[in-house]
């Protein structure tokens, strides 16, 4: 008999497992084609896992004339000529699928609380102690490629981390949310901390009458150091404390077990730079309708509110603002800007610096080194000026004709080069 586990709706990837009858399921070994690598699972793809139980295998008194591979499971069935299995009326061998490795780099978890079949990558506490009746595959092949090296954001420093505390995140249950009620939709990015996924949360906004809420989730890698955990929470602090229509909202956190999850409101139009680049063809209409100037006001309003409450943003740029379905701009980001826009950053050691947006007083540059200085309110005003230029140039890279080294030499040096006036101006600007 064949057992088919379907994990989502779109193109199919199938894995075949074989074993003799009456053998323990824990002895299942994957049969794969060594000439074809396992596919990457991400986006809208899905997996089908088929378990093939046979009377015997090669080595048990019968011989296979050809090597067995992933596309030739029928040769295993035919080697001892059993009757053809009827797969039209198959009986499920198990109701649930669990990943016994408890790793987000694997396939996922079936949510036993769901009213219909779905997969969650947010395992509930104790999920790896499920009853033995649940089928587990140990080990499973790694289907998601390992995370490549992502540089840390400009605000990261060992000195800063030593001053941080996470105690206030655990003193209150205000932001704690059951991870079992988070449903994975798709991965949308990667940051220094791990993955960013789009999802839905059930019961997160019950007071508003909503049964489900669109969210995105930052997932901290499970092997994060104590310093990385501290900075992971520190980055989200403004979005936890501040409530303003032009500032991204942190809605919940799941910190009771690894991996740590931070749940943010979803902004369906993506980041502001992405929006500008994709709508350059409509620049005249957006300018005439006042959409661009409204976006500039949104950023100014949100940034002013942050500064008044004692928060200084360390990377003000269009890529670090999000756009809602109503075209409202919010200060905040998914945490994947460095990975998504590597050309916007100058890599210095383990830190990525947005030199094209930095105020001259925020960097001390010599012929052999770059030293970062404290980012101040005035530095935020400078960076906001560059962001305004981005808006009216529809996402164009500042100083695009210069390399990073040339920007450092000419902008931060004695020449004091400045950006030209943007082209996209009219009577409204």
N, C-alpha and C positions, 0 to 999 in steps of 0.2 A: 504494500500500500504506500501511497505517497502522502506526505503531510506538507501542505503549502502554507507558508506564513507570508502574507502580503503586508508590507509595512507602510505604503503610501500609494498615491495614484499617479503614475506616469511611467516612463520607459523602464523596462524590466531588466534586472540582473538576477540570474539564477545561480544558486550554489547547490551542489548535489552531495549528499552524505550517504555512505553505504555501511551496512553492518549485517552480520548473520542474524537470523531469527533467534530469539530468546537470549540475545546478548544485552548486557546493560547499556542503556542509552548513553551513559557517560563515556563509553569507549568509542563513540562515533568519531571517525576521522574524515576530514574533508578530502574529497577527490577533486583535483584541479588539473588544468592543462598547464604544464610547466612552460610552454612556449607562449602563453598569453597571460600577462599580469592581471591580478585582480583589479577591477575598476575602482575609480574614485567615486565614493558615494557622497553626494552633496546636491544642493539646489533642489530640483524637483524629481530626482531619480528615486528609484525604489529598489527593494531587494525582495526576491522570492527565495525561500530556503526550502528545498525538497529533501525529505528523508526517504531513502529507498531501503526497505527491508527485504533481504533476499535469503534463499535457502542456504547458500554457501558462497564463498569467495575464492578467488585463486589462492592456492595454498591449502585449501580444505578438501582436496581430492579431485579438483578439476583444474583445467588450465585455460588461461585466456590467450588467444592467439595474437592479440594486439594490446599495447599498453592502454590502460583505462585513463580517460581524461574527462574533463568537465562536460564535454559535448558528446560523450559516448557512454552515458550511464546505462543504456540498453544492453551493451555488451556484457555488463556484470550480470544482468538478469538472464541473458540467453546462454551463458557459459555452461549451465547445467540443465538448460531447457525446462524451466518451470513454466507453468501456465502464465499467459499474459495477465498482468494485474489489471483489475477494473478500477480506473481512477475517476469514473463518472459519479460514483456514489461512495466516496471515501468517508471514513469516520475519523474525526480529529483525534490525534494521539495526545494532544495537550491543548489547553485553553490559553495558556499564557507563554510568553517568551521573555526571558530575562537574560541580561548580559552578566555573567558571573564575574567578569573582570572589573565591574563597577568603574568603567572608564568612559569618558566622553569621546574618546577617539574610536569607540566601537559603534555598534549599530544603534542600541537604545533600549528603552523599556516600554513594554505595553502597560498602559495605565489601567490597573484593575478597577479603578473607580469610575471609569468612563462609561457612558451609556451606549457608545458605539465604538468599534475598534479604532484605536489611534495609538500613536507612539509618542512618548515623552522622553526627552533626553535629560530630564531633571529627576533622577531617582529619589524616591522618598527615603527618609532615614530607615535603616534596617532592611533595605531592599535586598541586600546581599545575604540576608538570613531568611529568604522565602522558603516555604515548604519544599521538601524533596520531590514532590509530585510535579514541580515545574521543571521543564526541560532546560538544562544549561549546557552550553557548548564551551569546552575548555581545552585548548585556547581557541579563540576565533581569529581569523586572519585580520590584520590591520587594513581596513578599507579606506581610511582617511589618511592622506599623506601627513607626515609629521610637520608640526608648525615650524616655519622658517624663522630666522632670527629677526625680531622686530625691535627697533631701537626704542629706548625710553623717551618719554616726553621731556620738554625743556625744563619743567618744574622739578624734575626728580633730582634729589641730591641726598647723599648719606647724612649730611648734617640736618636736613629737613626731617628725614625719617626718624632720626634719634629724638626729635622733639614731639613726635606724634603719639597719640594714644587712641585706642579703639574702644575704651571702656564704655563711652556713652552710646555706642552702637548696641550694646548688650544690656544697658540699664533699663531700657524701655522696650516693650513689645509693640510699640506703635507701628513700626515698619515691617515687623516679621510677618511672613506670608507662607502658607503651606505650599511647598514646591510641587506637591502632587496635583495642584490645580493650575499648573502652567503647562501649556501645550505647545510643543515645538512646531514651527512652520518651515523655516529655512535659515541657513547660515547667511549672514549679510556682511561679515567682515571679521578681521582679526586685529587685535591690539597687542601691546607689550604684555598684557595680563592674560591673554588667552583668546577665546572666541566671543563673537557677538552674534546673537541669533534673533530673528523675528519670531514672535509667538503671540499667544492669546492667554489671558488670565481669567479664570472663572471665579466670580464672586469678589473681585478686587474693588469694584465700585458699586456694591449692592445698594448703598444709600441713594445713588442716583437712578436706580431702577435698571441698570445695565447688568445683564447676566454674564457677558464676556467683554473684555477690554483688549484692544490692540496694544501690544507692548513690544519693546526690544529689551533683551537681557544681556548684560555683560557677565561672562562666565570666567571666574578666576581659575587658572590652571591648578590642578590638584597638588602639584609639587611646589607651589609658591612658598617662598621664604617668609619669615615673619616680617621683614622689611617690605616685601612686596604686598603682603596683606594690608599692612598699615597704609601704604601709598594708594592701594586700590580703593580703600574707604575714604581716604583724604580727598582724592579727586572728585568723589561724588558728594562731598559735604555741602557745597553751595546748593546743589540741586535737591538736597534733603531739607535744608533749612529755609530756603527762600521760596516764597510763593508769589509769582508774578506771571502775567500772561506772556511776557517776552523772555522767560527763563524756563528752560527744560525742567520737568518735574520728575524727581525720583519717587516712585510710587510704592515700592516695597523692597524688602531684602530677605534673602534666605541664607542665614548664617549659622544654622543649627548643625550643619554637617558639610563636609566637602562634596562637591565644589561650591564655593560661595557664589551666590547669584545676586545681582543688583537689577531691579526691574524698573524700567523707565517708560514714560508715556511714548507712544509712537507718533512720529511725524511723517506722514505718508509721502510727502514730496521730496524726501531725502535732504541732503545738506545743501546749503545755499550756493556753494560753488557749482555743484552738480546741476542745480536748477538753472543757474545763469548760463552755463555752457550749453545745456540742452535747449534753451529758449532764445539763443542768440538770433535766430531767424525772425523772432517776434519782437526784437528790441524796440522798433518804432512804436508798436502798439503798447508795449509795457511802459515805455516812456510817456507816451501821450495820455495813457490812462492813470498815470501817477503811481503805478505799482512799484517801480524801483525806488522812488523817493519814500514811499510808505515803508518799504523794507529797510531803508536806511534809518528811518525814524524808529522802527521796531528795535533795531540793534542798539541805537543810541539810548533808548529808554531802558532796555534791559541792562545794558552795561552800567548806566548811571545808578540803577537800583542796586546792582551788585556792589558798586564802590561805596555807596552810602551805607551799606550794611557791613562794610569792612572787608569785602572780598576783592582781591585783585586777580584778574584773569591773566594767565601766563602765555596764552597763545590765541590772541584775538585775530580771527581771519574768517573769511566766508566759509571755508571748509568746516569750521567749528561752530557753525550755526545751522539749525534745522528749520525746515519749512513745512508748515501744516497744510492740510487740504484746503484751508481758507486763505492760503498764502500769507499767513502770519509767520514772522520769523522769531525763533526762540534761540537765545544763547545757550549752547550746549551741543554735545556731539556724542556719537556712538563709541568713541574711543579708538576708532580705526583709521583716523586721518593720516597718520604717518605711513601706514601700510598702503592706504588707498592713493595718496598723493606724495610719493617719495620725492618727486622733483621739487616739491615746495620746501624741502628741508635740507639743511647742510649737516652732514653727520660728523660729529666731533666726539671721538671716543665712543662711549656707549649711549650718548645722548644726541637726539636729532634737534637741531636749532632752526627756527624759522627766520633766518637772517634777513629775508626780504621784507619782513613785517616788524623787525625789531627796531626799537628806538636807539639812536646812536649811543645814548648813555647806558643802555642795558648790556652792552658788550664792550669789553676792552680787548682790542685786537692789536697784535704785534706781528712782526714778520714770521714768527715761529709758533705763536699760540693764540688762543681765544679764551678769554675768561668771562664767564657770565656774571652779571651783577644783579642786584635785587630789582625786580620788576615793580614799578611804582604806578600810581594813578596816572601820572603824566605819560609814562610809557604806554599805558592802555589807550590814551588819547591819540598818540602817534600811530599805534597799530590800527585804531579805528579809522584814522585818515586813509591808511592803505586799503582797508576794507571798503571804504566808500569808493575808492578808485576801482577796486574789483567789481563792485556793483555796476558802475557806469561803463566799465569796459567788458561787462558780461563774462566775468570769470577768467579774464586773461591773466597770465602770470606777471607779477610786477618785475620790471627790469628784465623782460624775457630775452632781450638781445645780449644780456651779460651772463657769464658763468657765475657760480657762487663765489669763487675767489675774486672775480672782478667786482662783484657787489660789495664784498668785504673791503676791498681796496678803495673803491671809488665813493661808496656811500658813507663808510665809517672813517675814511681817511680825510686828508686835507681838502680834497676836491669837493666833498659834501654834496655829491650828486643827488638830485631829487627827481621824483616822478613827474612826467609831463601831465598837463591837464588831460582828462579823459576825453575821448572823442564823442561819446554818446551823451551830448548835452543838448538841451532845448530850452524853451522859454520857461519850463517848469523847474529848471535847476539854476 
